[in-house]
Amino acid sequence: MRTTGIAIFAATALATVKADNSTYYNPVLPGWHSDPSCIYHDETFFCATSTFLAVPGIPIYASKDLINWKVASHVWTRPEQLTLPNAGRDVDRQNGGFFAPNLRFHAGKFYVTNVYIGSLAFNGTLGTIFTSDNLYDDNSWSNAVTFNATSIDPDLFWNDDGQTYLSLSGITTAKINTATGEVGPLVNIWNGTGGTFPEGPHIYKKDGYYYLLIAEGGTELGHRATVARAKNILGPYESDPANPVLTNNNTAEYFQTVGHADLFQDAKGNWWSMAITTRSGPEWKIYPMGREAGLVPVTWNKGEWPVFSQMRGVMNAWELPQSSRAIPGRGNFNQDPDVYDFQPGSPIPRNLVYWRFPEDGKYTVSPRGHRNTLQISPSRANTTGMPLSTDKTLTGKTGLSFIARRQTHTLFSFSVDMTFNPSQPYQEAGISSFLTQLNHIDLGISRSKTSSGYDHHSSSSGLEFRFRIETAGTINSTIPASTTITPVPASWPQGPIRLSVRTANATHFLFTAAPASNPNARIVLGYASAMVVSGGSGPFTGNLLGAYATCTGAGGNDTGCPSGGEAYVGRWRYTGWAQQVDKGEWAVGSTSDLI
C-alpha cells in the first residue's frame, strides 16, 4: 500500500515465510550494534557486537530464527576481568574501549577475542581472550587472557592439526597459545584489494581452501567486504575476481557503509552473513542509530567463491528458520518495548548500559522511601564533563551517573517519571539523547540560579528546565551548542515530572515535560536535529536514551559530590513506532500513533 509516497509494511512480524523463500526487514539487529560476529551452535544463532566505552561490555545476542534477538549475556561485567587500573575507565578517546569482537566455539568452549583501546600504560592496545561454557550466564565469562595486540580486530581460527591462529588488521596472522596469550611471529598474508584500512579479518576453511574475509575502505561510505583464498593458511592468497563481494559504495541505496562481515551457516547448511550497515543514504548526514547489524543470504557452492546478496531494508532469501522466541534467560529482546517499574528486588534490565563502569553505589533499585524507582546518585561530571581536566572525576573517567538503552527504532518515544528535589543550582537530573560526552541533547531539571524574585529564568517553584545541545564533537558543526532555560510552571503539583523525548519525524527529536499525574499538561521544551547525535565524536557508536544525575563539578576529587542531589527514576518506558527500511518505506512498529 502506498500513501503519500510512503510504503507501510506490517507491524507485528518482521519476517514472512512463503514456500522455500522468505522476506524480512533489515537491520535485524537495529540500533547501535557495531561489528557483528556470529556463530550457530546447539540450534541457536549467537552474535557478539562492539560496545567501546559502554558497560556491560560486548553483548551476546541469541536467536532461534535470525529475526528475534535476545540479550543472552555480556562478556565484560566485572572490572577485574580486564585487570586494568580504575576499572579500565582511563580512556581518552570517546571511541575507545572494546573494539570489534570475534565470537567462536571450539572444543566445548566459547571464545570472544577482542582489543581494548585505552591507557598508554599498555601502549594503548590490549589484546583480550575471554572464554565461557554458558552463553546465558554473565558470570561464566572468564577473566581475560591478554596478549600483545599490534593491531585491532583479532580473529581466532583452529586449523585441522589443532594449531590456533590469530589474525589481525593489516592483514597479519600468527600462531597463538590461547591459554597464555603468547603470540608467535606475525606474517603478512594479504593486503586486500587496495582499499584503505584492511581490517576485520575472518578465516574459514571450506572445500580444501582457506577463505579470508576482510573489510576495506574504512567504516564510512567506502566500506566494503572482500574475499581471498589460499591452499595454505599463510598464503599465498588470491583475490576473488568479483571483489568487493559486499558493499553499497557509490550507490543511491538507503543502507550505506556496508562491510565488516562474518559468515555462518544455519541448520540446513545455508550460508548467511551479518554485517555493519548505516541507514543514512549516500548523503550520510543523519543516522542516529549509527552502525547497525544487517543480515544477507550468501550462496557458497562447493569449490566456488561466496556470493553475497546486496544489503537492503527489504530482503528476499531462502527460508528462514521457524519463528520462535524460545530463548532462555532474563534478557530482553532487542526490539521489544521497555516497561520498567523497578520493583523491589528486581535486577537492572539487561539492555541498559552505562558510559564507562559506574562508581559503586551509584544505582539502587527501589530504595527506602522511593519504592518502584531507580535511585541515581550524582556524579561530579555531567553528561559532557571536562575531558581535558586533570581531575578524573570531572573528565568522566570515574564513570558518569548515566544509564541508558539503545535507540532501536527510527520513530520512537522514551520517557521517565523523575522525582528530583534539588537544593542547589549545581544539582541537575534529567534525560539525554547521548552519542558521546561531546555529542548529546539533554533535558534537565535544576534549582534556579536566581537567588531572589522570579524572572523568566525562575518560577515560584524555584525549579527550571535546562534544554542543552552539545555539539563540541562535530567539526564545523552547523548546529551551535546551546542551553535554553524554562521555568517549571508554578501551577504544576508537587511530585514526579514526566520527561520525554520522541521523534517528531525521522530527522528531529522533540523534548517535553509534564506532571506525571497529568500527562496532558505537557509542554514542549525543545526540538533538535538528530544530526547532533550522528557521527561527530561517535562515528563507531550510536544513540543512547537514558537518565542522568550530576552535581556539575561541585565537591572534590576525593570527596565526590556534596550530599543530596539524588534522582529517582520511575515508570521507565520506551516504545518503538516504526522502522525506516528505505527512502519513503516503513515497517510500522507497535502503535499507529506516528507523530
LUMBA-780653 format. One record per residue (C-alpha): residue in three letters; y, x, z. Coordinates in pm, whole numbers, padded with zeros to 5 digits, always signed. Layout:
BEGIN
alaYXZ
...
END
This chain:
BEGIN
met+00000+00000+00000
arg+00344+00132-00088
thr+00654+00008+00087
thr+00996+00154+00011
gly+00827+00456-00140
ile+00611+00526+00165
ala+00233+00504+00171
ile+00092+00384+00504
phe-00269+00465+00592
ala-00497+00305+00853
ala-00423+00382+01214
thr-00739+00368+01414
ala-00971+00600+01225
leu-00851+00919+01069
ala-01168+00956+00863
thr-01373+00731+00641
val-01719+00788+00500
lys-01846+00641+00175
ala-02181+00722+00019
asp-02207+01102+00008
asn-01837+01184+00046
ser-01560+01145+00300
thr-01186+01107+00315
tyr-00998+01245+00612
tyr-00647+01350+00709
asn-00518+01697+00784
pro-00434+01861+01009
val-00750+01776+01204
leu-00602+01971+01498
pro-00237+01861+01479
gly+00030+02024+01688
trp+00059+02392+01769
his-00292+02532+01707
ser-00244+02872+01551
asp-00517+03099+01413
pro-00827+02879+01448
ser-01167+03046+01480
cys-01470+02816+01474
ile-01848+02804+01510
tyr-02122+02540+01502
his-02365+02552+01793
asp-02604+02304+01954
glu-02496+02015+01727
thr-02130+02070+01820
phe-01835+02237+01649
phe-01617+02464+01863
cys-01278+02615+01777
ala-01051+02856+01962
thr-00677+02887+01891
ser-00390+03118+01986
thr-00168+03049+02286
phe+00065+03352+02306
leu+00264+03303+02633
ala+00127+02956+02711
val-00115+02926+03003
pro-00401+02832+03043
gly-00476+03067+02757
ile-00695+03020+02449
pro-00827+02662+02448
ile-01181+02593+02329
tyr-01197+02261+02144
ala-01524+02075+02090
ser-01607+01813+01826
lys-01916+01630+01701
asp-01754+01509+01379
leu-01479+01762+01284
ile-01214+01493+01342
asn-01211+01415+01715
trp-01140+01737+01906
lys-01156+01757+02285
val-01047+02040+02515
ala-01375+02181+02649
ser-01236+02477+02844
his-00976+02753+02844
val-01072+03118+02827
trp-00790+03255+03045
thr-00731+03051+03361
arg-00725+03322+03629
pro-00474+03609+03632
glu-00738+03858+03748
gln-00938+03807+03428
leu-00692+04033+03247
thr-00646+04298+03520
leu-00277+04333+03436
pro+00006+04355+03691
asn+00221+04047+03754
ala-00045+03818+03601
gly+00031+03952+03254
arg+00381+03799+03264
asp+00561+04125+03175
val+00605+04036+02809
asp+00944+04085+02647
arg+00864+03904+02323
gln+00882+03526+02317
asn+00580+03552+02085
gly+00388+03800+02298
gly+00071+03729+02491
phe-00260+03628+02331
phe-00264+03653+01953
ala-00542+03527+01722
pro-00881+03474+01894
asn-01222+03528+01739
leu-01494+03289+01865
arg-01857+03385+01806
phe-02205+03318+01952
his-02470+03588+01975
ala-02797+03622+02170
gly-02728+03333+02407
lys-02369+03426+02483
phe-02028+03310+02357
tyr-01766+03575+02282
val-01390+03545+02244
thr-01229+03865+02122
asn-00854+03894+02126
val-00548+04115+02160
tyr-00285+04070+02430
ile+00064+04186+02329
gly+00269+04271+02634
ser+00379+04557+02853
leu+00436+04909+02721
ala+00211+05021+03008
phe-00081+04987+02765
asn+00118+05073+02451
gly+00190+04705+02403
thr-00155+04610+02268
leu-00463+04546+02481
gly-00794+04451+02322
thr-01000+04199+02520
ile-01354+04060+02505
phe-01435+03753+02717
thr-01785+03607+02744
ser-01931+03277+02865
asp-02261+03092+02874
asn-02098+02747+02908
leu-01804+02646+02689
tyr-01736+02340+02907
asp-01657+02539+03221
asp-01334+02736+03270
asn-01495+02937+03549
ser-01779+03055+03326
trp-01541+03280+03130
ser-01573+03641+03241
asn-01309+03894+03323
ala-01207+04078+03009
val-01383+04390+02886
thr-01086+04580+02744
phe-01074+04819+02451
asn-00818+05031+02271
ala-00681+04799+02003
thr-00495+04981+01728
ser-00403+04651+01564
ile-00431+04273+01608
asp-00684+04002+01512
pro-01013+04160+01626
asp-01339+04022+01485
leu-01693+04083+01609
phe-01993+04098+01376
trp-02356+04173+01469
asn-02550+04348+01194
asp-02919+04296+01125
asp-03006+04620+01309
gly-02834+04490+01626
gln-02525+04711+01592
thr-02197+04537+01678
tyr-01891+04599+01460
leu-01527+04543+01542
ser-01281+04472+01260
leu-00904+04476+01297
ser-00600+04403+01086
gly-00544+04679+00844
ile-00834+04629+00744
thr-01046+04866+00955
thr-01396+04847+01105
ala-01576+05044+01375
lys-01883+05026+01594
ile-01814+04885+01940
asn-02000+04857+02268
thr-01906+04509+02390
ala-02024+04586+02744
thr-01793+04887+02791
gly-01523+04845+02525
glu-01598+05185+02375
val-01488+05188+02009
gly-01614+05437+01752
pro-01416+05592+01465
leu-01230+05335+01256
val-01299+05314+00883
asn-01057+05152+00640
ile-01277+04915+00441
trp-01028+04716+00228
asn-00655+04698+00168
gly-00656+04343+00036
thr-00512+04240-00298
gly-00167+04389-00248
gly-00014+04122-00024
thr+00178+04227+00285
phe+00015+04236+00628
pro-00359+04229+00553
glu-00490+04081+00878
gly-00720+03825+01039
pro-01050+03975+00916
his-01383+03793+00948
ile-01715+03933+00826
tyr-02013+03718+00727
lys-02349+03817+00579
lys-02497+03592+00311
asp-02747+03646+00028
gly-02755+04022+00077
tyr-02375+04064+00072
tyr-02121+04130+00345
tyr-01831+03897+00277
leu-01490+03987+00416
leu-01235+03706+00456
ile-00879+03812+00543
ala-00522+03681+00547
glu-00240+03835+00346
gly+00127+03777+00276
gly+00245+03719+00632
thr+00238+03380+00804
glu+00530+03239+00606
leu+00538+03076+00262
gly+00349+03366+00101
his+00050+03325+00333
arg-00293+03326+00167
ala-00663+03390+00225
thr-00851+03645+00015
val-01217+03748-00005
ala-01410+04065-00090
arg-01777+04157-00067
ala-02000+04462-00043
lys-02365+04559-00011
asn-02283+04784+00285
ile-02075+04671+00581
leu-01844+04973+00542
gly-01798+04914+00171
pro-01701+04970-00096
tyr-01571+04612-00118
glu-01499+04437-00447
ser-01230+04171-00463
asp-01308+03813-00561
pro-01166+03766-00914
ala-01038+03423-00804
asn-00821+03562-00519
pro-00635+03419-00342
val-00908+03172-00255
leu-00686+02957-00032
thr-00306+02925-00048
asn-00026+02682-00121
asn+00217+02959-00209
asn+00451+02878-00500
thr+00362+02509-00493
ala+00552+02192-00403
glu+00279+02090-00156
tyr+00390+01942+00178
phe+00134+02164+00354
gln+00256+02524+00336
thr+00186+02868+00495
val-00188+02816+00442
gly-00407+03109+00544
his-00576+03289+00835
ala-00902+03103+00778
asp-01250+03107+00927
leu-01580+02984+00777
phe-01866+02791+00939
gln-02148+02551+00847
asp-02249+02205+00963
ala-02599+02078+01040
lys-02665+02006+00672
gly-02569+02356+00564
asn-02236+02251+00415
trp-01959+02508+00447
trp-01616+02435+00592
ser-01305+02637+00663
met-01041+02587+00930
ala-00707+02750+00852
ile-00342+02765+00952
thr-00100+02527+00785
thr+00258+02411+00839
arg+00391+02067+00748
ser+00724+02172+00601
gly+00716+02155+00224
pro+00845+02461+00039
glu+01188+02402+00197
trp+01036+02536+00523
lys+01321+02429+00748
ile+01194+02155+00979
tyr+00839+02189+01117
pro+00849+02144+01497
met+00471+02139+01539
gly+00459+02490+01395
arg+00128+02634+01282
glu-00141+02367+01288
ala-00513+02376+01206
gly-00635+02212+00886
leu-00988+02166+00751
val-01111+02215+00393
pro-01460+02199+00241
val-01597+02515+00083
thr-01857+02538-00193
trp-02061+02855-00145
asn-02359+02872-00374
lys-02628+03137-00342
gly-02512+03480-00457
glu-02169+03347-00557
trp-01817+03361-00419
pro-01698+03089-00179
val-01476+02828-00346
phe-01220+02665-00114
ser-01064+02324-00173
gln-00685+02311-00164
met-00529+02225+00172
arg-00367+01883+00162
gly-00291+01599+00401
val-00541+01359+00244
met-00871+01535+00179
asn-01187+01439-00005
ala-01504+01622+00094
trp-01877+01584+00133
glu-01999+01354+00404
leu-01861+01426+00748
pro-02092+01415+01049
gln-02119+01072+01209
ser-01808+00981+01406
ser-01859+01049+01776
arg-01657+01119+02090
ala-01966+01207+02297
ile-01824+01534+02428
pro-01889+01618+02795
gly-01632+01735+03047
arg-01297+01617+03177
gly-01086+01745+02890
asn-00857+01544+02666
phe-00892+01456+02300
asn-00608+01621+02114
gln-00460+01309+01951
asp-00505+01072+02246
pro-00202+00944+02438
asp-00112+01080+02781
val-00126+00823+03062
tyr-00093+01034+03376
asp-00002+00897+03719
phe-00112+01199+03925
gln-00328+01013+04173
pro-00419+01192+04499
gly-00693+01446+04448
ser-00669+01442+04068
pro-00653+01772+03877
ile-00370+01861+03644
pro-00480+01736+03300
arg-00637+01998+03076
asn-00396+01952+02785
leu-00095+02051+02994
val+00030+02410+02979
tyr+00285+02642+03142
trp+00511+02912+02996
arg+00354+03224+03148
phe+00145+03197+03464
pro+00333+02988+03722
glu+00401+03118+04068
asp+00161+02996+04335
gly+00255+02665+04492
lys+00496+02550+04224
tyr+00296+02236+04136
thr+00149+01985+04382
val-00029+01665+04285
ser+00064+01358+04492
pro+00236+01539+04782
arg+00301+01368+05116
gly+00576+01109+05080
his+00559+01112+04699
arg+00225+00955+04614
asn+00130+00942+04245
thr+00373+01212+04137
leu+00357+01578+04041
gln+00590+01786+04256
ile+00760+02069+04065
ser+00924+02330+04286
pro+01213+02505+04108
ser+01213+02849+03950
arg+01521+03069+03955
ala+01514+03091+03577
asn+01596+02774+03390
thr+01434+02700+03053
thr+01648+02976+02898
gly+01673+03225+03181
met+01832+03566+03131
pro+01574+03754+02920
leu+01758+04087+02941
ser+01815+04081+03318
thr+01662+04349+03541
asp+01578+04068+03787
lys+01236+03939+03678
thr+01289+03604+03846
leu+01582+03542+03610
thr+01401+03652+03295
gly+01116+03406+03333
lys+00866+03688+03391
thr+00761+03534+03720
gly+00690+03210+03538
leu+00910+02910+03461
ser+00871+02588+03657
phe+00795+02402+03336
ile+00480+02205+03250
ala+00426+02055+02908
arg+00196+01924+02637
arg+00198+01993+02265
gln+00379+01763+02025
thr+00081+01643+01821
his+00236+01370+01601
thr+00522+01362+01354
leu+00654+01047+01523
phe+00605+01015+01899
ser+00754+00915+02232
phe+00740+01114+02555
ser+00876+01006+02894
val+00851+01072+03266
asp+00989+00896+03573
met+01188+01161+03757
thr+01268+01138+04127
phe+01526+01407+04199
asn+01797+01424+04464
pro+01991+01748+04411
ser+02238+01853+04677
gln+02392+02140+04478
pro+02518+02174+04117
tyr+02276+02461+04054
gln+01977+02234+04119
glu+01856+02075+03797
ala+01543+01898+03676
gly+01460+01719+03356
ile+01260+01715+03034
ser+01256+01961+02749
ser+01154+01989+02387
phe+01064+02356+02406
leu+00968+02615+02145
thr+01065+02927+02342
gln+01325+03024+02601
leu+01565+03081+02314
asn+01497+02759+02122
his+01482+02433+02316
ile+01651+02099+02384
asp+01687+01979+02746
leu+01790+01660+02920
gly+01851+01740+03285
ile+01977+01570+03600
ser+02201+01759+03842
arg+02469+01726+04107
ser+02815+01713+03952
lys+03023+02030+03980
thr+03330+01819+04059
ser+03390+01854+04430
ser+03621+01555+04477
gly+03727+01250+04284
tyr+03548+01115+03977
asp+03639+01217+03626
his+03439+01189+03304
his+03201+01452+03444
ser+03128+01259+03760
ser+03040+00918+03899
ser+03017+00763+04240
ser+02651+00865+04241
gly+02761+01228+04225
leu+02493+01291+03961
glu+02527+01387+03598
phe+02308+01424+03292
arg+02316+01755+03107
phe+02208+01743+02743
arg+02162+02102+02632
ile+02079+02253+02294
glu+01979+02622+02290
thr+01963+02800+01953
ala+02005+03166+02052
gly+01667+03244+01897
thr+01766+03131+01548
ile+01953+03393+01345
asn+02261+03245+01176
ser+02179+02902+01313
thr+02380+02619+01161
ile+02334+02428+01488
pro+02550+02570+01768
ala+02430+02593+02126
ser+02597+02322+02334
thr+02590+02130+02661
thr+02712+01770+02693
ile+02780+01620+03038
thr+02746+01247+03101
pro+02779+01085+03446
val+02484+00891+03579
pro+02609+00528+03584
ala+02720+00423+03932
ser+02564+00082+03874
trp+02213+00223+03849
pro+01996+00158+04154
gln+01857+00441+04359
gly+01510+00550+04261
pro+01333+00728+03975
ile+01511+00778+03644
arg+01307+00748+03326
leu+01387+01041+03097
ser+01264+01009+02742
val+01256+01193+02413
arg+01132+01024+02099
thr+01158+01080+01728
ala+01448+00897+01568
asn+01284+00989+01237
ala+01074+01276+01102
thr+01357+01526+01143
his+01553+01427+01456
phe+01487+01369+01826
leu+01657+01104+02042
phe+01702+01163+02418
thr+01759+00868+02652
ala+01761+00777+03020
ala+01722+00455+03216
pro+01644+00337+03569
ala+01266+00335+03592
ser+01295-00015+03741
asn+01492-00139+03438
pro+01396+00048+03118
asn+01603-00192+02907
ala+01917-00043+03060
arg+01857+00286+02881
ile+02148+00489+02749
val+02144+00737+02462
leu+02242+01085+02577
gly+02191+01292+02265
tyr+02043+01345+01921
ala+01916+01681+01799
ser+01762+01812+01481
ala+01401+01923+01506
met+01522+02236+01327
val+01620+02364+01673
val+01250+02395+01762
ser+01126+02507+01419
gly+01072+02879+01356
gly+01352+03078+01515
ser+01218+03284+01804
gly+00887+03094+01789
pro+00752+03142+01435
phe+00393+03163+01562
thr+00405+02869+01804
gly+00509+02502+01812
asn+00699+02241+02010
leu+00608+02161+02370
leu+00722+01845+02552
gly+00742+01859+02927
ala+00929+01860+03258
tyr+01107+02138+03446
ala+01292+02216+03769
thr+01528+02508+03835
cys+01786+02641+04077
thr+01964+02811+03785
gly+01979+03162+03928
ala+02065+03074+04288
gly+01887+03262+04565
gly+01746+03611+04524
asn+01470+03814+04367
asp+01288+03846+04698
thr+01373+03507+04846
gly+01343+03284+04540
cys+01536+02958+04519
pro+01720+02820+04821
ser+01533+02540+04997
gly+01535+02199+04833
gly+01559+02102+04469
glu+01203+01979+04423
ala+01147+01730+04143
tyr+00883+01458+04150
val+00741+01353+03815
gly+00563+01021+03787
arg+00442+00798+03504
trp+00393+01079+03252
arg+00350+00915+02911
tyr+00303+01045+02556
thr+00227+00818+02259
gly+00175+00930+01903
trp+00305+00680+01649
ala+00232+00835+01310
gln+00140+01149+01120
gln+00315+01253+00803
val+00041+01368+00564
asp+00251+01421+00250
lys+00602+01361+00130
gly+00651+00988+00176
glu+00294+00931+00301
trp+00199+00850+00657
ala-00108+00787+00871
val+00003+00534+01132
gly-00076+00605+01495
ser-00134+00385+01796
thr+00162+00149+01766
ser+00359-00027+01494
asp+00689+00047+01666
leu+00802+00323+01429
ile+01169+00364+01522
END
